[in-house]
Amino acid sequence: MDRDALCRFLLWSLAFNYAVLLAWFLAFVSARGALRRLHGRWFTLTDAAFDTVHYAGMAAYKIGILLFNLAPLAALWLARGSG
């Protein structure tokens, strides 16, 4: 895979992953009660624990996006400028 194709792949992957993160956030904000009831059927969580799990999950997902999509993309862009 050439450098330009890899850059395009990482850019599309970055956009897709941020769309997933945004959809998760919007679902959590707009339908928190429904999500809480749905997860309450499977797990015994307090409201604070439920919020913490989702917030930590979103934070970990965002760190993964930055680590596996944005950092390699930035490195390729910087290497393209010098090469």
N, CA, C and O atoms as a GROMACS GRO file, in nm:
protein
  332
    1MET      N    1   0.086  -0.117   0.000
    1MET     CA    2   0.000   0.000   0.000
    1MET      C    3   0.090   0.123   0.000
    1MET      O    4   0.181   0.135   0.083
    2ASP      N    5   0.066   0.213  -0.092
    2ASP     CA    6   0.150   0.332  -0.098
    2ASP      C    7   0.109   0.432   0.010
    2ASP      O    8   0.005   0.418   0.075
    3ARG      N    9   0.191   0.532   0.028
    3ARG     CA   10   0.173   0.629   0.137
    3ARG      C   11   0.042   0.707   0.122
    3ARG      O   12  -0.027   0.730   0.222
    4ASP      N   13   0.006   0.748   0.000
    4ASP     CA   14  -0.118   0.823  -0.020
    4ASP      C   15  -0.241   0.739   0.012
    4ASP      O   16  -0.336   0.789   0.072
    5ALA      N   17  -0.240   0.613  -0.029
    5ALA     CA   18  -0.352   0.525   0.001
    5ALA      C   19  -0.365   0.503   0.152
    5ALA      O   20  -0.475   0.500   0.206
    6LEU      N   21  -0.252   0.488   0.219
    6LEU     CA   22  -0.254   0.471   0.364
    6LEU      C   23  -0.307   0.597   0.433
    6LEU      O   24  -0.383   0.587   0.530
    7CYS      N   25  -0.268   0.713   0.384
    7CYS     CA   26  -0.320   0.839   0.440
    7CYS      C   27  -0.471   0.848   0.421
    7CYS      O   28  -0.542   0.886   0.513
    8ARG      N   29  -0.519   0.813   0.301
    8ARG     CA   30  -0.664   0.816   0.276
    8ARG      C   31  -0.737   0.718   0.368
    8ARG      O   32  -0.841   0.751   0.424
    9PHE      N   33  -0.680   0.597   0.383
    9PHE     CA   34  -0.741   0.497   0.471
    9PHE      C   35  -0.749   0.548   0.615
    9PHE      O   36  -0.854   0.538   0.679
   10LEU      N   37  -0.640   0.603   0.665
   10LEU     CA   38  -0.639   0.653   0.802
   10LEU      C   39  -0.733   0.771   0.820
   10LEU      O   40  -0.796   0.785   0.925
   11LEU      N   41  -0.745   0.856   0.718
   11LEU     CA   42  -0.836   0.969   0.726
   11LEU      C   43  -0.981   0.922   0.730
   11LEU      O   44  -1.060   0.972   0.810
   12TRP      N   45  -1.017   0.826   0.644
   12TRP     CA   46  -1.152   0.771   0.647
   12TRP      C   47  -1.179   0.697   0.778
   12TRP      O   48  -1.289   0.705   0.832
   13SER      N   49  -1.080   0.625   0.827
   13SER     CA   50  -1.094   0.555   0.954
   13SER      C   51  -1.114   0.654   1.069
   13SER      O   52  -1.196   0.630   1.159
   14LEU      N   53  -1.040   0.763   1.066
   14LEU     CA   54  -1.054   0.868   1.166
   14LEU      C   55  -1.195   0.927   1.163
   14LEU      O   56  -1.258   0.945   1.267
   15ALA      N   57  -1.243   0.958   1.043
   15ALA     CA   58  -1.377   1.016   1.028
   15ALA      C   59  -1.484   0.918   1.076
   15ALA      O   60  -1.576   0.957   1.147
   16PHE      N   61  -1.472   0.791   1.037
   16PHE     CA   62  -1.571   0.691   1.078
   16PHE      C   63  -1.571   0.673   1.230
   16PHE      O   64  -1.677   0.669   1.291
   17ASN      N   65  -1.453   0.662   1.289
   17ASN     CA   66  -1.446   0.641   1.434
   17ASN      C   67  -1.498   0.761   1.512
   17ASN      O   68  -1.562   0.744   1.616
   18TYR      N   69  -1.472   0.883   1.464
   18TYR     CA   70  -1.528   1.000   1.531
   18TYR      C   71  -1.680   1.005   1.514
   18TYR      O   72  -1.749   1.052   1.604
   19ALA      N   73  -1.732   0.957   1.401
   19ALA     CA   74  -1.877   0.951   1.382
   19ALA      C   75  -1.939   0.852   1.481
   19ALA      O   76  -2.045   0.879   1.538
   20VAL      N   77  -1.872   0.738   1.502
   20VAL     CA   78  -1.920   0.641   1.600
   20VAL      C   79  -1.918   0.702   1.740
   20VAL      O   80  -2.014   0.687   1.816
   21LEU      N   81  -1.810   0.771   1.773
   21LEU     CA   82  -1.799   0.834   1.905
   21LEU      C   83  -1.908   0.941   1.923
   21LEU      O   84  -1.968   0.950   2.030
   22LEU      N   85  -1.932   1.020   1.820
   22LEU     CA   86  -2.036   1.123   1.827
   22LEU      C   87  -2.174   1.060   1.841
   22LEU      O   88  -2.256   1.110   1.918
   23ALA      N   89  -2.201   0.952   1.767
   23ALA     CA   90  -2.330   0.884   1.778
   23ALA      C   91  -2.348   0.827   1.919
   23ALA      O   92  -2.457   0.834   1.975
   24TRP      N   93  -2.243   0.770   1.975
   24TRP     CA   94  -2.248   0.717   2.111
   24TRP      C   95  -2.280   0.829   2.209
   24TRP      O   96  -2.366   0.814   2.295
   25PHE      N   97  -2.211   0.942   2.196
   25PHE     CA   98  -2.234   1.055   2.285
   25PHE      C   99  -2.377   1.107   2.272
   25PHE      O  100  -2.444   1.131   2.373
   26LEU      N  101  -2.424   1.125   2.148
   26LEU     CA  102  -2.559   1.176   2.128
   26LEU      C  103  -2.665   1.079   2.179
   26LEU      O  104  -2.765   1.121   2.236
   27ALA      N  105  -2.643   0.950   2.158
   27ALA     CA  106  -2.736   0.850   2.212
   27ALA      C  107  -2.736   0.855   2.364
   27ALA      O  108  -2.842   0.844   2.427
   28PHE      N  109  -2.620   0.870   2.423
   28PHE     CA  110  -2.611   0.875   2.569
   28PHE      C  111  -2.680   0.999   2.625
   28PHE      O  112  -2.750   0.991   2.725
   29VAL      N  113  -2.660   1.113   2.559
   29VAL     CA  114  -2.720   1.237   2.607
   29VAL      C  115  -2.871   1.239   2.585
   29VAL      O  116  -2.946   1.279   2.674
   30SER      N  117  -2.915   1.197   2.467
   30SER     CA  118  -3.056   1.211   2.434
   30SER      C  119  -3.142   1.095   2.483
   30SER      O  120  -3.262   1.113   2.506
   31ALA      N  121  -3.084   0.978   2.501
   31ALA     CA  122  -3.164   0.861   2.540
   31ALA      C  123  -3.104   0.792   2.661
   31ALA      O  124  -3.102   0.669   2.669
   32ARG      N  125  -3.054   0.870   2.755
   32ARG     CA  126  -2.989   0.813   2.872
   32ARG      C  127  -3.082   0.721   2.950
   32ARG      O  128  -3.041   0.613   2.993
   33GLY      N  129  -3.206   0.763   2.968
   33GLY     CA  130  -3.302   0.683   3.044
   33GLY      C  131  -3.329   0.548   2.980
   33GLY      O  132  -3.331   0.445   3.047
   34ALA      N  133  -3.350   0.549   2.849
   34ALA     CA  134  -3.376   0.424   2.778
   34ALA      C  135  -3.253   0.333   2.782
   34ALA      O  136  -3.267   0.212   2.802
   35LEU      N  137  -3.135   0.390   2.765
   35LEU     CA  138  -3.012   0.310   2.775
   35LEU      C  139  -2.996   0.253   2.915
   35LEU      O  140  -2.957   0.138   2.932
   36ARG      N  141  -3.027   0.335   3.014
   36ARG     CA  142  -3.016   0.291   3.154
   36ARG      C  143  -3.110   0.174   3.181
   36ARG      O  144  -3.071   0.078   3.247
   37ARG      N  145  -3.233   0.182   3.131
   37ARG     CA  146  -3.329   0.072   3.151
   37ARG      C  147  -3.284  -0.054   3.077
   37ARG      O  148  -3.294  -0.164   3.131
   38LEU      N  149  -3.234  -0.037   2.956
   38LEU     CA  150  -3.188  -0.152   2.878
   38LEU      C  151  -3.070  -0.221   2.948
   38LEU      O  152  -3.070  -0.343   2.963
   39HIS      N  153  -2.972  -0.144   2.988
   39HIS     CA  154  -2.856  -0.203   3.056
   39HIS      C  155  -2.892  -0.251   3.196
   39HIS      O  156  -2.829  -0.343   3.248
   40GLY      N  157  -2.992  -0.190   3.256
   40GLY     CA  158  -3.036  -0.234   3.388
   40GLY      C  159  -3.092  -0.375   3.389
   40GLY      O  160  -3.093  -0.441   3.493
   41ARG      N  161  -3.139  -0.422   3.273
   41ARG     CA  162  -3.187  -0.560   3.264
   41ARG      C  163  -3.072  -0.660   3.274
   41ARG      O  164  -3.091  -0.772   3.320
   42TRP      N  165  -2.954  -0.619   3.231
   42TRP     CA  166  -2.840  -0.710   3.227
   42TRP      C  167  -2.746  -0.692   3.345
   42TRP      O  168  -2.689  -0.790   3.394
   43PHE      N  169  -2.730  -0.568   3.391
   43PHE     CA  170  -2.630  -0.538   3.494
   43PHE      C  171  -2.695  -0.461   3.607
   43PHE      O  172  -2.790  -0.386   3.586
   44THR      N  173  -2.645  -0.481   3.727
   44THR     CA  174  -2.690  -0.405   3.842
   44THR      C  175  -2.591  -0.291   3.864
   44THR      O  176  -2.485  -0.310   3.923
   45LEU      N  177  -2.627  -0.173   3.815
   45LEU     CA  178  -2.541  -0.056   3.827
   45LEU      C  179  -2.618   0.059   3.888
   45LEU      O  180  -2.737   0.078   3.861
   46THR      N  181  -2.550   0.136   3.969
   46THR     CA  182  -2.609   0.260   4.016
   46THR      C  183  -2.604   0.362   3.901
   46THR      O  184  -2.536   0.340   3.802
   47ASP      N  185  -2.677   0.472   3.916
   47ASP     CA  186  -2.673   0.576   3.814
   47ASP      C  187  -2.532   0.631   3.797
   47ASP      O  188  -2.488   0.656   3.684
   48ALA      N  189  -2.463   0.650   3.907
   48ALA     CA  190  -2.326   0.703   3.900
   48ALA      C  191  -2.233   0.604   3.830
   48ALA      O  192  -2.149   0.644   3.750
   49ALA      N  193  -2.247   0.475   3.860
   49ALA     CA  194  -2.163   0.374   3.796
   49ALA      C  195  -2.194   0.365   3.647
   49ALA      O  196  -2.104   0.350   3.565
   50PHE      N  197  -2.322   0.376   3.611
   50PHE     CA  198  -2.362   0.374   3.470
   50PHE      C  199  -2.298   0.490   3.394
   50PHE      O  200  -2.243   0.471   3.286
   51ASP      N  201  -2.305   0.609   3.451
   51ASP     CA  202  -2.243   0.726   3.388
   51ASP      C  203  -2.092   0.709   3.378
   51ASP      O  204  -2.032   0.743   3.276
   52THR      N  205  -2.030   0.658   3.483
   52THR     CA  206  -1.886   0.638   3.486
   52THR      C  207  -1.841   0.539   3.380
   52THR      O  208  -1.741   0.562   3.311
   53VAL      N  209  -1.913   0.430   3.365
   53VAL     CA  210  -1.878   0.328   3.266
   53VAL      C  211  -1.885   0.388   3.125
   53VAL      O  212  -1.795   0.366   3.044
   54HIS      N  213  -1.991   0.462   3.096
   54HIS     CA  214  -2.003   0.521   2.963
   54HIS      C  215  -1.898   0.630   2.940
   54HIS      O  216  -1.839   0.637   2.832
   55TYR      N  217  -1.875   0.712   3.038
   55TYR     CA  218  -1.776   0.818   3.023
   55TYR      C  219  -1.637   0.759   3.004
   55TYR      O  220  -1.561   0.804   2.918
   56ALA      N  221  -1.603   0.657   3.084
   56ALA     CA  222  -1.472   0.592   3.071
   56ALA      C  223  -1.461   0.520   2.937
   56ALA      O  224  -1.355   0.521   2.875
   57GLY      N  225  -1.569   0.458   2.892
   57GLY     CA  226  -1.567   0.392   2.762
   57GLY      C  227  -1.545   0.490   2.649
   57GLY      O  228  -1.466   0.463   2.557
   58MET      N  229  -1.613   0.604   2.654
   58MET     CA  230  -1.594   0.706   2.551
   58MET      C  231  -1.452   0.762   2.555
   58MET      O  232  -1.392   0.788   2.451
   59ALA      N  233  -1.398   0.780   2.674
   59ALA     CA  234  -1.261   0.830   2.688
   59ALA      C  235  -1.161   0.730   2.631
   59ALA      O  236  -1.068   0.768   2.560
   60ALA      N  237  -1.178   0.602   2.662
   60ALA     CA  238  -1.087   0.499   2.611
   60ALA      C  239  -1.098   0.488   2.459
   60ALA      O  240  -0.997   0.472   2.391
   61TYR      N  241  -1.220   0.498   2.407
   61TYR     CA  242  -1.240   0.491   2.262
   61TYR      C  243  -1.172   0.610   2.194
   61TYR      O  244  -1.108   0.595   2.090
   62LYS      N  245  -1.185   0.728   2.254
   62LYS     CA  246  -1.123   0.847   2.196
   62LYS      C  247  -0.970   0.836   2.200
   62LYS      O  248  -0.903   0.873   2.104
   63ILE      N  249  -0.915   0.785   2.308
   63ILE     CA  250  -0.770   0.765   2.316
   63ILE      C  251  -0.725   0.666   2.210
   63ILE      O  252  -0.620   0.684   2.149
   64GLY      N  253  -0.805   0.561   2.187
   64GLY     CA  254  -0.774   0.466   2.082
   64GLY      C  255  -0.774   0.530   1.943
   64GLY      O  256  -0.689   0.500   1.860
   65ILE      N  257  -0.871   0.617   1.920
   65ILE     CA  258  -0.877   0.689   1.792
   65ILE      C  259  -0.752   0.774   1.774
   65ILE      O  260  -0.691   0.774   1.668
   66LEU      N  261  -0.716   0.846   1.877
   66LEU     CA  262  -0.597   0.932   1.869
   66LEU      C  263  -0.471   0.850   1.848
   66LEU      O  264  -0.383   0.889   1.771
   67LEU      N  265  -0.461   0.738   1.918
   67LEU     CA  266  -0.341   0.655   1.912
   67LEU      C  267  -0.328   0.578   1.781
   67LEU      O  268  -0.219   0.570   1.724
   68PHE      N  269  -0.439   0.522   1.732
   68PHE     CA  270  -0.432   0.432   1.616
   68PHE      C  271  -0.471   0.497   1.484
   68PHE      O  272  -0.447   0.439   1.378
   69ASN      N  273  -0.531   0.616   1.486
   69ASN     CA  274  -0.569   0.683   1.362
   69ASN      C  275  -0.498   0.816   1.344
   69ASN      O  276  -0.431   0.838   1.243
   70LEU      N  277  -0.511   0.904   1.442
   70LEU     CA  278  -0.459   1.040   1.425
   70LEU      C  279  -0.306   1.045   1.432
   70LEU      O  280  -0.244   1.113   1.351
   71ALA      N  281  -0.247   0.976   1.527
   71ALA     CA  282  -0.100   0.980   1.539
   71ALA      C  283  -0.030   0.923   1.415
   71ALA      O  284   0.062   0.986   1.365
   72PRO      N  285  -0.072   0.805   1.364
   72PRO     CA  286  -0.006   0.758   1.242
   72PRO      C  287  -0.032   0.848   1.122
   72PRO      O  288   0.056   0.866   1.037
   73LEU      N  289  -0.151   0.905   1.113
   73LEU     CA  290  -0.183   0.997   1.003
   73LEU      C  291  -0.094   1.121   1.010
   73LEU      O  292  -0.040   1.165   0.908
   74ALA      N  293  -0.079   1.176   1.128
   74ALA     CA  294   0.008   1.293   1.145
   74ALA      C  295   0.153   1.258   1.112
   74ALA      O  296   0.223   1.337   1.048
   75ALA      N  297   0.198   1.140   1.153
   75ALA     CA  298   0.336   1.099   1.122
   75ALA      C  299   0.356   1.084   0.971
   75ALA      O  300   0.459   1.124   0.918
   76LEU      N  301   0.257   1.028   0.903
   76LEU     CA  302   0.268   1.015   0.757
   76LEU      C  303   0.268   1.151   0.688
   76LEU      O  304   0.345   1.174   0.595
   77TRP      N  305   0.182   1.240   0.735
   77TRP     CA  306   0.179   1.376   0.676
   77TRP      C  307   0.311   1.449   0.698
   77TRP      O  308   0.361   1.516   0.608
   78LEU      N  309   0.368   1.435   0.818
   78LEU     CA  310   0.496   1.499   0.845
   78LEU      C  311   0.608   1.436   0.762
   78LEU      O  312   0.697   1.505   0.714
   79ALA      N  313   0.604   1.304   0.747
   79ALA     CA  314   0.706   1.236   0.667
   79ALA      C  315   0.689   1.270   0.519
   79ALA      O  316   0.789   1.276   0.447
   80ARG      N  317   0.568   1.292   0.473
   80ARG     CA  318   0.545   1.330   0.334
   80ARG      C  319   0.607   1.465   0.304
   80ARG      O  320   0.660   1.487   0.196
   81GLY      N  321   0.599   1.556   0.399
   81GLY     CA  322   0.656   1.689   0.381
   81GLY      C  323   0.807   1.687   0.372
   81GLY      O  324   0.866   1.770   0.303
   82SER      N  325   0.871   1.593   0.442
   82SER     CA  326   1.018   1.590   0.441
   82SER      C  327   1.073   1.495   0.334
   82SER      O  328   1.193   1.495   0.306
   83GLY      N  329   0.984   1.414   0.273
   83GLY     CA  330   1.035   1.315   0.179
   83GLY      C  331   0.990   1.336   0.044
   83GLY      O  332   1.026   1.259  -0.045
   0.00000   0.00000   0.00000
